[in-house]
Amino acid sequence: MTVKERLLQVEERIHRAAARAGRRREEITLVAVTKTFPAAVIREGYEAGLRDFGENYVQEFEAKRPAVTDLAGARFHLVGHLQSNKARRAAELFDSIQTVDTAKLARRLNECGRLLEVMIEVRLSEEETKSGVPPGELGALVKLVRSLPNLKLVGLMTMPPWFEDPERARPYFARLRELAADFSLSCLSMGMSGDFEVAIEEGATHIRLGTALFGPRTRP
Ligand SMILES: *Cc1c(COP(=O)(O)O)cnc(C)c1O
């Protein structure tokens, strides 16, 4: 199947989930996650109509970036964990960083001097392998990020544990929505190929899809 064909099916599913929740399609940004795929796949997605792309690794996107500079209106989001020593490169490469999770990283990004849209990644599961700020420390980080002039805080992002049954991710999505409401944040980046319909029902404004658009990856 081509990206165009997969996108048509995905769009159908997004519309149906939005309709079930009484939401409009325009409230939801589809972020196409292109990690591990070559730059040609970003271009194929762009030609199929995609405009928002997500990448996980600074170095990987640094290598692809020169091949996609001509894609007018394309926006690139960093959705993978970011180490503060790579903050400068990330600030140069991406339009939005969805994974701010420490004060140190926020300060480093701010120092780069370029206006960046950011989200704070929240760790809602007990899994130690997952990154993100614990909910108890979110308030302090929101306050700090809001005080930094080059960072525009738009919302929260999360990645629940992997479940076979997407319904099991629902409480995590609902929890992120409640936290965002506590801080008057409007964007919620949640939902991947296996659970995006549930995420939309729970209020996702950004869904991050890789496999559903581009097929299986050979590497994580
Ligand atoms: C890989 C990845 C995705 C996309 O995952 P799929 O299951 O292929 O849709 C979304 N978000 C993050 C943070 C990822 O690392």
PDBQT file of the ligand as one rigid body, heavy atoms in Angstrom, charges set to zero:
ROOT
HETATM    1  C1  LIG A 301       7.652   5.848  17.221  1.00  0.00    +0.000 C 
HETATM    2  C2  LIG A 301       6.818   6.819  17.960  1.00  0.00    +0.000 A 
HETATM    3  C3  LIG A 301       5.511   7.102  17.559  1.00  0.00    +0.000 A 
HETATM    4  C4  LIG A 301       4.817   6.381  16.418  1.00  0.00    +0.000 C 
HETATM    5  O1  LIG A 301       4.595   5.063  16.763  1.00  0.00    +0.000 OA
HETATM    6  P1  LIG A 301       3.659   4.096  15.883  1.00  0.00    +0.000 P 
HETATM    7  O2  LIG A 301       3.201   3.086  16.842  1.00  0.00    +0.000 OA
HETATM    8  O3  LIG A 301       4.497   3.556  14.785  1.00  0.00    +0.000 OA
HETATM    9  O4  LIG A 301       2.526   4.946  15.371  1.00  0.00    +0.000 OA
HETATM   10  C5  LIG A 301       4.815   8.077  18.264  1.00  0.00    +0.000 A 
HETATM   11  N1  LIG A 301       5.365   8.747  19.299  1.00  0.00    +0.000 NA
HETATM   12  C6  LIG A 301       6.611   8.502  19.709  1.00  0.00    +0.000 A 
HETATM   13  C7  LIG A 301       7.158   9.253  20.852  1.00  0.00    +0.000 C 
HETATM   14  C8  LIG A 301       7.374   7.527  19.067  1.00  0.00    +0.000 A 
HETATM   15  O5  LIG A 301       8.605   7.271  19.510  1.00  0.00    +0.000 OA
ENDROOT
TORSDOF 0
